[in-house]
Amino acid sequence: MSNMSDLVAVATFPSTADALIAKGVLDEVGIESMVRSDNAGGMYPALAGADLLVRAEDLERANEALIAAPEDDHEPRSHEDTEL
């Protein structure tokens, strides 16, 4: 994966599990991604949401892939115009 400064959040999810599902969607279409979450090493999974990060140049394709994915009860909050 790219240098951390080249990554942007494509979406924020309520849990790491939800972010990993979305990561799988991006993996299927060939977009590298990673999940960032501050949950005290897994001890407190409800502590904070999880960001799904992609390369800045993949942001538009990643948004399209996530929008095209089947509907779920856990909708991500989009970060289309937000950089980290």
All heavy atoms as an XYZ file, in Angstrom:
618
protein
N       0.852     -1.183      0.000
C       0.000      0.000      0.000
C       0.886      1.231      0.000
O       2.008      1.201      0.458
C      -0.893     -0.064      1.243
C      -2.048      0.875      1.273
S      -3.469      0.247      0.351
C      -4.196      1.753     -0.130
N       0.376      2.316     -0.487
C       1.110      3.572     -0.631
C       1.517      4.159      0.715
O       1.078      3.730      1.772
C       0.232      4.603     -1.344
O       0.060      4.276     -2.674
N       2.317      5.189      0.616
C       2.684      5.985      1.767
C       1.398      6.509      2.425
O       0.475      6.902      1.736
C       3.553      7.135      1.270
C       4.126      7.983      2.363
O       3.682      7.933      3.510
N       5.116      8.763      2.007
N       1.343      6.531      3.743
C       0.130      6.967      4.456
C      -0.314      8.367      4.045
O      -1.495      8.664      4.051
C       0.352      6.930      5.968
C       0.296      5.548      6.565
S      -1.323      4.782      6.411
C      -2.242      5.674      7.633
N       0.619      9.235      3.629
C       0.226     10.593      3.245
C      -0.531     10.611      1.921
O      -1.188     11.594      1.603
C       1.445     11.502      3.166
O       2.316     11.048      2.146
N      -0.456      9.533      1.145
C      -1.150      9.449     -0.134
C      -2.550      8.856     -0.003
O      -3.250      8.686     -0.995
C      -0.366      8.579     -1.118
C       1.007      9.151     -1.438
O       1.185     10.380     -1.312
O       1.887      8.367     -1.816
N      -2.962      8.510      1.204
C      -4.237      7.833      1.413
C      -5.325      8.810      1.841
O      -5.059      9.777      2.556
C      -4.080      6.740      2.480
C      -3.047      5.659      2.179
C      -2.951      4.682      3.340
C      -3.379      4.939      0.890
N      -6.544      8.526      1.402
C      -7.701      9.321      1.793
C      -8.796      8.367      2.260
O      -8.856      7.210      1.842
C      -8.236     10.203      0.637
C      -7.224     11.264      0.261
C      -8.590      9.372     -0.568
N      -9.659      8.854      3.133
C     -10.777      8.043      3.620
C     -11.900      8.090      2.589
O     -12.389      9.158      2.255
C     -11.273      8.564      4.960
N     -12.276      6.926      2.095
C     -13.387      6.851      1.153
C     -14.705      6.779      1.918
O     -15.734      7.234      1.432
C     -13.221      5.670      0.170
C     -13.303      4.340      0.864
C     -14.221      5.743     -0.955
N     -14.681      6.227      3.137
C     -15.890      6.133      3.960
C     -15.506      5.818      5.400
O     -14.424      5.306      5.665
C     -16.818      5.044      3.422
N     -16.411      6.145      6.316
C     -16.268      5.792      7.727
C     -17.439      4.900      8.094
O     -18.589      5.206      7.760
C     -16.257      7.051      8.614
O     -15.144      7.866      8.237
C     -16.157      6.683     10.089
N     -17.140      3.802      8.776
C     -18.149      2.812      9.148
C     -18.285      2.749     10.665
O     -17.357      3.103     11.390
C     -17.742      1.441      8.600
C     -17.744      1.392      7.098
C     -16.634      1.802      6.381
C     -18.852      0.960      6.407
C     -16.630      1.778      4.998
C     -18.867      0.930      5.024
C     -17.753      1.338      4.319
N     -19.435      2.276     11.155
C     -19.641      2.208     12.600
C     -18.760      1.169     13.287
O     -18.539      1.253     14.492
C     -21.126      1.864     12.750
C     -21.554      1.333     11.429
C     -20.632      1.898     10.401
N     -18.244      0.190     12.542
C     -17.404     -0.843     13.155
C     -16.335     -1.304     12.174
O     -16.454     -1.119     10.954
C     -18.253     -2.047     13.567
O     -18.687     -2.755     12.419
N     -15.295     -1.927     12.716
C     -14.241     -2.497     11.889
C     -14.798     -3.593     10.994
O     -14.404     -3.712      9.834
C     -13.108     -3.046     12.774
O     -12.605     -1.971     13.587
C     -11.973     -3.610     11.948
N     -15.721     -4.381     11.507
C     -16.315     -5.463     10.713
C     -17.002     -4.914      9.467
O     -16.840     -5.457      8.363
C     -17.305     -6.259     11.561
N     -17.753     -3.834      9.612
C     -18.414     -3.218      8.455
C     -17.389     -2.691      7.451
O     -17.561     -2.834      6.242
C     -19.332     -2.075      8.899
C     -20.527     -2.567      9.682
O     -21.034     -3.658      9.392
O     -20.965     -1.830     10.593
N     -16.312     -2.091      7.959
C     -15.269     -1.569      7.079
C     -14.577     -2.708      6.327
O     -14.236     -2.565      5.151
C     -14.255     -0.759      7.883
N     -14.393     -3.848      6.987
C     -13.759     -4.991      6.330
C     -14.642     -5.571      5.227
O     -14.137     -6.046      4.206
C     -13.401     -6.062      7.359
C     -12.245     -5.695      8.291
C     -12.099     -6.732      9.403
C     -10.944     -5.538      7.511
N     -15.941     -5.513      5.413
C     -16.862     -5.956      4.353
C     -16.696     -5.053      3.130
O     -16.582     -5.528      1.993
C     -18.318     -5.970      4.850
C     -18.498     -7.072      5.889
C     -19.291     -6.142      3.682
C     -19.802     -7.014      6.644
N     -16.650     -3.742      3.351
C     -16.464     -2.803      2.250
C     -15.089     -2.976      1.609
O     -14.943     -2.871      0.391
C     -16.653     -1.375      2.740
N     -14.081     -3.282      2.426
C     -12.745     -3.551      1.887
C     -12.809     -4.726      0.924
O     -12.165     -4.722     -0.140
C     -11.754     -3.826      3.012
C     -10.336     -4.081      2.518
C      -9.417     -4.432      3.657
C      -7.969     -4.598      3.242
N      -7.692     -5.116      1.939
N     -13.601     -5.734      1.257
C     -13.777     -6.883      0.372
C     -14.375     -6.498     -0.967
O     -14.004     -7.032     -2.007
N     -15.304     -5.541     -0.944
C     -15.902     -5.039     -2.191
C     -14.812     -4.407     -3.053
O     -14.721     -4.666     -4.255
C     -17.028     -4.013     -1.900
C     -17.472     -3.304     -3.166
C     -18.201     -4.694     -1.212
N     -13.961     -3.593     -2.434
C     -12.894     -2.947     -3.189
C     -11.859     -3.960     -3.674
O     -11.351     -3.849     -4.791
C     -12.230     -1.859     -2.345
C     -13.138     -0.707     -1.916
C     -12.334      0.347     -1.160
C     -13.866     -0.098     -3.086
N     -11.553     -4.951     -2.856
C     -10.632     -6.011     -3.271
C     -11.137     -6.705     -4.532
O     -10.369     -7.002     -5.443
C     -10.459     -7.060     -2.167
C      -9.665     -6.558     -0.967
O      -9.007     -5.499     -1.072
O      -9.714     -7.234      0.079
N     -12.443     -6.938     -4.592
C     -13.048     -7.631     -5.739
C     -12.881     -6.869     -7.049
O     -12.821     -7.477     -8.106
C     -14.542     -7.882     -5.492
C     -14.817     -8.973     -4.488
C     -14.374    -10.345     -4.965
O     -14.616    -10.675     -6.148
O     -13.775    -11.074     -4.165
N     -12.806     -5.545     -6.976
C     -12.648     -4.754     -8.194
C     -11.201     -4.287     -8.391
O     -10.928     -3.460     -9.254
C     -13.628     -3.550     -8.242
C     -15.064     -4.029     -8.301
C     -13.407     -2.603     -7.079
N     -10.290     -4.822     -7.576
C      -8.869     -4.546     -7.761
C      -8.367     -3.247     -7.186
O      -7.322     -2.746     -7.605
N      -9.068     -2.689     -6.210
C      -8.623     -1.455     -5.567
C      -8.015     -1.806     -4.213
O      -8.682     -2.381     -3.348
C      -9.794     -0.465     -5.373
C     -10.395     -0.085     -6.726
C      -9.326      0.780     -4.612
C     -11.657      0.739     -6.626
N      -6.737     -1.472     -4.038
C      -6.082     -1.712     -2.753
C      -6.646     -0.745     -1.718
O      -6.880      0.434     -2.011
C      -4.581     -1.499     -2.852
C      -3.853     -2.601     -3.578
C      -2.354     -2.414     -3.476
O      -1.822     -2.528     -2.350
O      -1.743     -2.143     -4.514
N      -6.848     -1.251     -0.515
C      -7.371     -0.407      0.559
C      -6.894     -0.955      1.896
O      -6.349     -2.052      1.973
C      -8.901     -0.379      0.523
O      -9.427     -1.669      0.758
N      -7.110     -0.161      2.922
C      -6.810     -0.612      4.284
C      -7.791      0.032      5.245
O      -8.385      1.070      4.950
C      -5.362     -0.296      4.670
C      -5.038      1.172      4.774
S      -3.311      1.509      5.201
C      -3.285      1.046      6.912
N      -7.971     -0.612      6.389
C      -8.886     -0.125      7.416
C      -8.065      0.507      8.534
O      -7.091     -0.076      9.009
C      -9.758     -1.279      7.962
C     -10.616     -0.811      9.130
C     -10.616     -1.859      6.850
N      -8.486      1.703      8.953
C      -7.853      2.388     10.081
C      -8.889      2.537     11.176
O      -9.975      3.084     10.958
C      -7.346      3.763      9.665
C      -6.732      4.538     10.837
C      -6.285      5.894     10.426
N      -7.445      6.664      9.948
C      -7.342      7.835      9.353
N      -6.172      8.384      9.133
N      -8.428      8.473      8.963
N      -8.538      2.038     12.363
C      -9.468      2.122     13.480
C      -8.682      2.257     14.775
O      -7.666      1.596     14.963
C     -10.324      0.856     13.526
O     -11.188      0.886     14.630
N      -9.161      3.103     15.656
C      -8.531      3.250     16.968
C      -9.461      2.626     17.999
O     -10.349      3.280     18.535
C      -8.288      4.720     17.286
C      -7.568      4.905     18.611
O      -7.073      3.909     19.174
O      -7.504      6.047     19.086
N      -9.272      1.328     18.229
C     -10.137      0.620     19.177
C      -9.324     -0.068     20.265
O      -9.695     -1.132     20.744
C     -11.045     -0.369     18.449
C     -10.273     -1.437     17.709
O      -9.067     -1.536     17.846
N     -10.967     -2.234     16.933
N      -8.200      0.542     20.622
C      -7.329      0.025     21.676
C      -6.884     -1.403     21.386
O      -6.940     -2.275     22.244
C      -8.013      0.127     23.039
N      -6.458     -1.632     20.158
C      -5.958     -2.950     19.782
C      -7.015     -4.029     19.789
O      -6.712     -5.201     19.970
N      -8.264     -3.670     19.597
C      -9.346     -4.649     19.569
C     -10.021     -4.861     20.914
O     -11.014     -5.572     21.013
N      -9.498     -4.236     21.972
C     -10.082     -4.423     23.300
C     -11.427     -3.716     23.435
O     -12.280     -4.150     24.193
C      -9.119     -3.913     24.377
C      -7.890     -4.777     24.516
S      -6.713     -4.169     25.742
C      -7.731     -3.943     27.173
N     -11.605     -2.625     22.714
C     -12.832     -1.839     22.793
C     -13.378     -1.600     21.387
O     -13.284     -0.495     20.858
C     -12.576     -0.506     23.500
C     -12.026     -0.666     24.885
C     -10.671     -0.482     25.147
C     -12.858     -1.047     25.931
C     -10.159     -0.654     26.417
C     -12.353     -1.224     27.209
C     -11.003     -1.024     27.445
O     -10.503     -1.195     28.703
N     -13.981     -2.613     20.763
C     -14.413     -2.488     19.371
C     -15.464     -1.407     19.135
O     -15.588     -0.901     18.029
C     -14.962     -3.868     19.034
C     -15.185     -4.540     20.330
C     -14.265     -3.918     21.320
N     -16.199     -1.018     20.149
C     -17.231      0.009     19.978
C     -16.693      1.413     20.268
O     -17.436      2.381     20.238
C     -18.410     -0.287     20.882
N     -15.399      1.528     20.528
C     -14.808      2.808     20.900
C     -14.930      3.856     19.804
O     -15.257      5.004     20.067
C     -13.331      2.604     21.250
C     -12.569      3.794     21.799
C     -13.183      4.269     23.102
C     -11.113      3.441     21.998
N     -14.693      3.463     18.577
C     -14.731      4.436     17.479
C     -15.075      3.732     16.184
O     -15.000      2.515     16.076
C     -13.363      5.111     17.358
N     -15.443      4.514     15.193
C     -15.708      3.968     13.873
C     -14.410      3.547     13.207
O     -13.325      3.640     13.786
N     -14.530      3.082     11.981
C     -13.370      2.648     11.221
C     -13.389      3.321      9.862
O     -14.412      3.350      9.192
C     -13.397      1.131     11.065
N     -12.249      3.877      9.481
C     -12.110      4.517      8.177
C     -11.590      3.506      7.171
O     -10.696      2.714      7.472
C     -11.119      5.679      8.242
C     -11.609      6.825      9.088
O     -12.820      7.078      9.079
O     -10.772      7.475      9.750
N     -12.135      3.551      5.968
C     -11.638      2.751      4.863
C     -10.798      3.684      3.997
O     -11.297      4.684      3.479
C     -12.797      2.151      4.066
C     -12.433      1.252      2.896
C     -11.583      0.062      3.367
C     -13.686      0.760      2.199
N      -9.501      3.378      3.880
C      -8.560      4.244      3.185
C      -8.185      3.675      1.824
O      -7.994      2.458      1.683
C      -7.283      4.401      4.019
C      -7.463      4.883      5.455
C      -6.117      4.880      6.180
C      -8.098      6.254      5.491
N      -8.059      4.560      0.845
C      -7.609      4.197     -0.500
C      -6.617      5.236     -0.976
O      -6.517      6.325     -0.395
C      -8.782      4.100     -1.506
C      -9.765      3.022     -1.115
C      -9.487      5.441     -1.667
N      -5.887      4.912     -2.050
C      -5.016      5.915     -2.670
C      -5.885      7.044     -3.216
O      -6.989      6.811     -3.697
C      -4.240      5.296     -3.823
C      -3.187      4.337     -3.410
C      -2.416      3.884     -4.651
N      -1.511      2.834     -4.311
C      -1.689      1.548     -4.643
N      -2.730      1.192     -5.363
N      -0.825      0.646     -4.277
N      -5.369      8.246     -3.179
C      -6.120      9.406     -3.661
C      -6.568      9.206     -5.109
O      -7.698      9.559     -5.464
C      -5.276     10.672     -3.526
N      -5.722      8.603     -5.926
C      -6.081      8.413     -7.332
C      -7.165      7.349     -7.530
O      -7.773      7.276     -8.595
C      -4.850      8.087     -8.198
C      -4.124      6.821     -7.812
C      -2.964      7.048     -6.858
O      -2.909      8.084     -6.174
O      -2.093      6.164     -6.805
N      -7.432      6.530     -6.504
C      -8.478      5.500     -6.592
C      -9.797      5.930     -5.953
O     -10.760      5.169     -5.943
C      -8.011      4.204     -5.911
C      -6.884      3.523     -6.659
O      -6.813      3.686     -7.900
O      -6.082      2.823     -6.014
N      -9.851      7.141     -5.418
C     -11.013      7.577     -4.655
C     -12.313      7.515     -5.458
O     -13.315      6.973     -4.983
C     -10.797      8.996     -4.108
C     -11.918      9.564     -3.251
C     -12.148      8.699     -2.014
C     -11.599     10.987     -2.849
N     -12.312      8.036     -6.662
C     -13.540      8.052     -7.465
C     -14.006      6.631     -7.792
O     -15.185      6.310     -7.622
C     -13.322      8.843     -8.750
C     -14.597      9.029     -9.553
C     -14.392      9.921    -10.772
O     -13.469     10.745    -10.776
O     -15.185      9.772    -11.714
N     -13.083      5.775     -8.219
C     -13.439      4.373     -8.521
C     -13.942      3.652     -7.273
O     -14.872      2.848     -7.342
C     -12.231      3.617     -9.073
C     -11.963      3.858    -10.526
C     -10.817      3.005    -11.065
N     -10.970      1.595    -10.747
C      -9.983      0.824    -10.296
N      -8.782      1.311    -10.106
N     -10.195     -0.444    -10.033
N     -13.324      3.936     -6.128
C     -13.734      3.286     -4.878
C     -15.152      3.712     -4.495
O     -15.964      2.880     -4.096
C     -12.750      3.632     -3.764
N     -15.451      5.003     -4.619
C     -16.805      5.480     -4.331
C     -17.822      4.792     -5.235
O     -18.878      4.362     -4.777
C     -16.901      7.002     -4.513
C     -16.535      7.759     -3.269
O     -16.939      7.406     -2.177
N     -15.756      8.803     -3.443
N     -17.503      4.688     -6.528
C     -18.409      4.038     -7.475
C     -18.628      2.571     -7.108
O     -19.752      2.072     -7.164
C     -17.853      4.150     -8.895
C     -17.890      5.564     -9.435
C     -17.117      5.728    -10.735
O     -16.549      4.738    -11.245
O     -17.074      6.871    -11.231
N     -17.558      1.878     -6.723
C     -17.668      0.461     -6.356
C     -18.530      0.282     -5.111
O     -19.360     -0.635     -5.047
C     -16.277     -0.138     -6.134
N     -18.355      1.159     -4.127
C     -19.131      1.039     -2.895
C     -20.604      1.381     -3.132
O     -21.488      0.749     -2.559
C     -18.537      1.916     -1.799
C     -17.159      1.484     -1.292
C     -16.610      2.501     -0.309
C     -17.209      0.097     -0.677
N     -20.860      2.354     -3.987
C     -22.242      2.717     -4.294
C     -22.935      1.589     -5.047
O     -24.111      1.303     -4.828
C     -22.291      4.038     -5.095
C     -21.908      5.200     -4.176
C     -23.657      4.268     -5.716
C     -21.650      6.500     -4.905
N     -22.192      0.915     -5.925
C     -22.755     -0.168     -6.725
C     -22.944     -1.457     -5.925
O     -23.680     -2.344     -6.360
C     -21.865     -0.444     -7.929
N     -22.319     -1.550     -4.755
C     -22.437     -2.761     -3.928
C     -23.866     -2.900     -3.427
O     -24.587     -1.911     -3.271
C     -21.465     -2.682     -2.753
N     -24.305     -4.148     -3.167
C     -25.671     -4.367     -2.661
C     -25.936     -3.559     -1.394
O     -25.039     -3.355     -0.578
C     -25.702     -5.862     -2.358
C     -24.608     -6.447     -3.173
C     -23.566     -5.367     -3.318
N     -27.165     -3.110     -1.262
C     -27.574     -2.338     -0.081
C     -27.393     -3.158      1.189
O     -27.528     -4.369      1.193
C     -29.049     -1.925     -0.197
C     -29.329     -0.975     -1.326
C     -29.044      0.466     -0.969
O     -29.175      0.824      0.208
O     -28.690      1.220     -1.880
N     -27.106     -2.474      2.276
C     -26.941     -3.113      3.576
C     -27.541     -2.191      4.628
O     -27.816     -1.030      4.368
C     -25.455     -3.347      3.854
C     -25.208     -4.320      4.989
O     -26.126     -4.570      5.790
O     -24.095     -4.832      5.088
N     -27.688     -2.707      5.832
C     -28.219     -1.895      6.930
C     -27.214     -0.856      7.413
O     -27.571      0.085      8.074
C     -28.610     -2.784      8.110
C     -29.798     -3.658      7.790
O     -30.589     -3.299      6.894
O     -29.942     -4.709      8.435
N     -25.933     -1.055      7.086
C     -24.878     -0.174      7.575
C     -24.363      0.687      6.435
O     -23.483      0.291      5.700
C     -23.728     -0.992      8.169
C     -24.184     -1.906      9.260
N     -24.641     -1.444     10.462
C     -24.283     -3.244      9.317
C     -24.982     -2.463     11.214
N     -24.781     -3.569     10.542
N     -24.919      1.857      6.290
C     -24.502      2.772      5.237
C     -23.271      3.546      5.694
O     -23.251      4.090      6.801
C     -25.628      3.762      4.920
C     -26.800      3.132      4.224
C     -26.441      2.616      2.844
O     -25.702      3.298      2.110
O     -26.909      1.525      2.505
N     -22.227      3.635      4.864
C     -21.051      4.426      5.231
C     -21.333      5.917      5.083
O     -22.213      6.315      4.325
C     -20.002      3.984      4.196
C     -20.828      3.593      3.020
C     -22.106      2.993      3.586
N     -20.591      6.695      5.820
C     -20.616      8.148      5.640
C     -19.508      8.485      4.664
O     -18.343      8.212      4.912
C     -20.386      8.855      6.970
C     -21.524      8.616      7.967
C     -21.189      9.278      9.249
N     -19.958      8.686      9.764
C     -19.673      8.576     11.040
N     -20.480      9.011     11.943
N     -18.536      8.023     11.426
N     -19.845      9.064      3.530
C     -18.890      9.323      2.471
C     -17.924     10.441      2.851
O     -18.286     11.376      3.549
C     -19.625      9.688      1.188
O     -18.696      9.973      0.174
N     -16.705     10.330      2.356
C     -15.676     11.351      2.551
C     -15.154     11.783      1.192
O     -13.953     11.944      1.003
C     -14.506     10.787      3.369
C     -14.818     10.601      4.799
N     -14.950     11.638      5.672
C     -15.034      9.495      5.525
C     -15.229     11.173      6.868
N     -15.277      9.876      6.800
N     -16.024     11.993      0.233
C     -15.595     12.293     -1.126
C     -14.625     13.469     -1.205
O     -13.647     13.408     -1.931
C     -16.791     12.598     -2.010
C     -17.524     11.376     -2.449
C     -18.592     11.715     -3.464
O     -18.485     12.739     -4.139
O     -19.522     10.933     -3.550
N     -14.869     14.513     -0.458
C     -14.052     15.709     -0.576
C     -13.103     15.904      0.599
O     -12.513     16.965      0.757
C     -14.940     16.952     -0.693
C     -15.857     16.871     -1.909
O     -15.375     16.414     -2.954
O     -17.032     17.256     -1.798
N     -12.926     14.875      1.430
C     -12.113     15.000      2.632
C     -10.792     14.302      2.451
O     -10.738     13.178      2.012
C     -12.836     14.381      3.843
O     -14.108     15.003      3.966
C     -12.048     14.569      5.106
N      -9.699     14.977      2.803
C      -8.383     14.362      2.795
C      -7.912     14.216      4.214
O      -8.308     14.966      5.096
C      -7.390     15.221      2.010
C      -7.667     15.205      0.519
C      -6.546     15.855     -0.261
O      -5.398     15.842      0.221
O      -6.835     16.368     -1.343
N      -7.046     13.256      4.424
C      -6.494     13.025      5.765
C      -5.257     13.821      5.980
O      -4.521     14.135      5.151
C      -6.199     11.539      5.963
C      -7.407     10.644      5.812
C      -6.983      9.207      5.964
C      -8.447     10.984      6.840
